[in-house]
Amino acid sequence: MCDLSNAEVFTNWQECNRENRQQGADYWYDFMTKRAKRGGKDAEDAKQRVETMDRLCVA
């Protein structure tokens, strides 16, 4: 999919979210969600990060 780590994707999402760049935040959220659903070695970490994104958006 991409050489970015889950941490880098999460950081990109955080920056967009913090700066109210909704389109960018949505892009990175969707990216992480697809990675979590795809499976593989980083899927469990991606699922946890999606849960964190969900919690931060509600807060």
C-alpha positions in Angstrom: 0.0 0.0 0.0 2.6 2.5 1.1 5.9 2.7 2.9 4.6 5.0 5.6 4.5 3.5 9.1 1.3 3.5 11.1 2.9 6.1 13.3 3.6 8.4 10.4 0.0 8.0 9.1 -1.4 8.7 12.6 0.9 11.8 12.9 -0.4 13.1 9.5 -3.9 12.6 10.6 -3.3 14.4 13.9 -1.8 17.4 12.2 -4.7 17.7 9.8 -7.2 17.2 12.6 -5.5 19.8 14.8 -5.4 22.4 12.0 -9.1 21.7 11.1 -8.1 20.4 7.6 -11.0 18.0 7.4 -10.4 16.7 3.9 -6.8 15.8 4.9 -7.9 14.2 8.2 -10.6 12.2 6.3 -7.9 11.0 3.8 -5.6 9.7 6.6 -8.4 8.2 8.6 -9.6 6.3 5.5 -6.0 5.2 4.7 -5.6 3.8 8.3 -9.0 2.1 8.2 -8.1 0.4 4.9 -4.8 -0.7 6.3 -6.5 -2.2 9.4 -9.1 -4.1 7.3 -6.4 -5.3 4.8 -4.7 -7.5 7.5 -1.1 -8.3 7.7 1.6 -7.5 10.2 0.5 -4.0 11.0 -3.2 -4.6 11.0 -3.7 -4.9 14.8 -1.7 -1.7 15.4 -3.7 0.1 12.7 -7.0 -1.1 14.4 -5.8 0.4 17.7 -4.9 3.7 16.0 -8.3 3.9 14.3 -9.9 3.4 17.7 -7.7 6.2 19.1 -8.7 8.5 16.2 -12.4 7.7 16.9 -11.9 8.6 20.6 -10.1 11.9 19.7 -12.7 13.0 17.3 -15.5 12.5 19.9 -13.5 14.3 22.6 
